[in-house]
Amino acid sequence: MNTVTRTADFSAGTPGVRFATQARPGSPEEESLQRIQAALSGGVVSLPSSTDIAHLALNTVQVVDGSSYSVITLWVPQAQESDAVAALKAEDFDIE
């Protein structure tokens, strides 16, 4: 199961929730997150990270040895938080 951390976050001035995952680009988990994002955004799949519609973004994780890698986050407006949680759980993500 993939663990997801939930934090309050603003996007385009809109209060929302960011779900930080350990999913990496090209992984099966990315496909799950893309399905969730498409469902929550009404089918819109290509969005800038400064939108107030549910969207995915890449975050860089720094490793102690100086290397880094990207992980995927899902941002949703506060009103869609419970829908996002249900969708993430349905795709076998564990919400913290």
Residue pairs with C-beta under 8 A, 6 or more apart in sequence:
1 92
1 93
1 94
2 21
2 22
2 23
2 29
2 92
2 93
2 94
3 21
3 22
3 93
3 94
3 96
4 19
4 20
4 21
4 88
4 93
4 94
4 95
4 96
5 19
5 20
5 96
6 17
6 18
6 19
6 20
6 81
6 85
6 95
6 96
7 17
7 18
7 20
8 15
8 16
8 17
8 18
9 16
9 17
9 18
9 75
10 16
11 49
11 50
11 51
11 52
11 55
11 75
12 50
12 51
12 52
13 52
14 52
14 77
15 77
15 78
16 52
16 75
16 76
16 77
16 78
16 81
17 75
17 76
17 78
17 81
17 84
18 73
18 74
18 75
19 73
19 74
19 75
19 76
19 84
19 88
19 93
19 95
20 59
20 71
20 73
21 29
21 33
21 71
21 72
21 73
21 74
21 93
22 29
22 71
23 29
23 30
23 32
23 33
23 71
23 72
24 30
24 69
24 70
24 71
24 72
25 58
25 70
25 72
29 72
29 93
30 72
32 91
32 92
32 93
33 56
33 72
33 74
33 91
34 45
34 56
35 91
36 74
36 84
36 87
36 88
36 91
37 45
37 54
37 55
37 56
37 74
38 44
38 45
39 87
40 54
40 76
40 80
40 83
40 84
40 87
41 47
41 53
41 54
41 55
42 53
44 53
47 53
47 55
48 55
49 55
49 57
49 75
52 77
53 77
54 74
54 75
54 76
54 77
54 80
54 84
55 74
55 75
56 72
56 73
56 74
56 75
57 72
57 73
57 75
58 70
58 71
58 72
58 73
59 70
59 71
59 72
59 73
60 68
60 69
60 70
61 68
61 69
61 70
61 71
62 68
63 69
74 84
74 88
76 83
76 84
85 95
88 95
89 95
